[in-house]
Amino acid sequence: MSSTAPDVAYAAPRKPRFFRSVLWNALVVGIGAFLAPGLYNAMSSTGAGGAQTPYLVQAGNSILSALLFLTCFLAPMVSNRIGVKWTFVVGTTGYVVYSASLYQNNRYGTEWFIYLGSALCGLSAGLFWCAEGSIMIAYPEPHTRGRYLSMWLAFRNSGSLLGGSINLAFNATGKTTGKLNYKTFIVFVALQATAPFAAMLLTPPEKVEREDGKKVNMGPKISTWDEIKASSRLLITKRSLLMLPLFWYATFPLSYAGNYLTLYFSTRSRALASLVAAIVQIIGNVIFGCFLDWQRISVNARGRYAYIFMMALAGGTWVYAAVVQTEFSSAAVPPALDWDDKGWARAWVLYILIQLNFSIIYNHAFWTVGGLAKHPSEIIRFTSIVRGVEAAGGAVAAGIASRKISLVIPMGVNFGLWAVAVIPAYFIIAQMGLDENGKLTEEQNGVRGDVSPADSASAEEKRRSIEA
């Protein structure tokens, strides 16, 4: 066939139907993220799920993260079998059980249910994590990916926003340390029970209508054994291995932050923290996402500048944490700070900074994964690697946090992990948007470097099929 034949990859697009559009599916994923992990984060952001002491809940979180690690690596196989939509739906089901276990423990002191709820949440959440991440990378057009990632994370943080409002409403009079009002959890359980039904509104990838006229390509279905081999090969590539320390570090600080908030602040200060942290995360992600999509500078420059900023902010936060935590740990009597107390804001803002760092590092990590995938089928594999490694890090962090040790130790471990992660990931991020000769590829792609390798590979496959 003549090389002048029309290319279906670049056919004139028609206006997408709303219920098949990327925006609609981003809203569905966002609502699912709001109802499931968003409300989970709302409880976590009050410090150890709102418990009086953090140790039982952190032990449960260690089990949750360990199973999460397993299911994250199994997610590509599950998605390959039942499709990304139903992987997403199944992934929402465990969160409500976890919330119910926190309610039972808070009101009646039931401990065994914490372990069961944590286990069931870990088994389902790994599927949810990988499905939502791969959808939000694969569905949008490349030049809108940063904004849609920010939108997704904003919905996630809106769970904490609503949860923080509920927490503060029920706990506004709590001037001492202790557990949150049990009524807080009833609302969470009711909302999370609706998550699977909301997830069913997702459009399967083959039916999504993008504004650029291209079809969503998440790769062909292959055998489970071939999927295992493909995922294993991807795991040991240079672009994966050098990013692993950053993925491990991404969620590691949250367990320390939960213990810090639980042990040193009043219940109403904890409730306020969950609300303010959500607001700061949403604002931070919107600004960060807009910068990552800003086409006045190259994708390479955007990736590098954003990375340098966020890691410098994280490093400064740990220096600040070292000062505050050393002071608290050396005190004869640990503080129990309420917002009326002198020195409260100085200590409380550390928690907000840790949550902000976590949020923007998450945003950047998934934006980077979209650029690293060289083929559409690599997107969910890369997502499973990211989520699996961060779950493993989370399991170790929660295990440390479940021990009654000085918080100087987990603070120092986090500071060390940040230092280990900084340089290796930069080597990979510095290569984004460059060809094999180290030169910018923007002009070749035609949209200032916002065509990811996976999208280019997809278009090339279509061109070859036409010419054949």
Secondary structure, 3 states (H helix, E strand, C coil): CCCCCCCHHHCCCCCCCHHHEHHHHHHHHHHHHHHHHHHHHHHHCCCHHHCCCCHHHHHHHHHHHHHHHHHHHHHHHHHHHHHHHHHHHHHCCCHHHHHHHHHHHHHHCCCHHHHHHHHHHHHHHHHHHHHHHHHHHHCCCHHHHHHHHHHHHHHHHHHHHHHHHHHHHHHCCCCCCCCCCCHHHHHHHHHHCCHHHHHCCCCCHHHCECCCCCCCCCCCCCCHHHHHHHHHHHHCCHHHHCCHHHHHHHCCHHHHHHHHHHHHECHHHHHHHHHHHHHHHHHHHHHHHHHHCCCCCCHHHHHHHHHHHHHHHHHHHHHHHHHHHHHHHHCCCCCCECCCCCCHHHHHHHHHHHHHHHHHHHHHHHHHHHHHCCCCCHHHHHHHHHHHHHHHHHHHHHHHHCCCCCCHHHHHHHHHHHHHHHHHHHHHHCCCCECCCCCECHHHHCCCCCCCHHHHHHHHHHHHHHHC
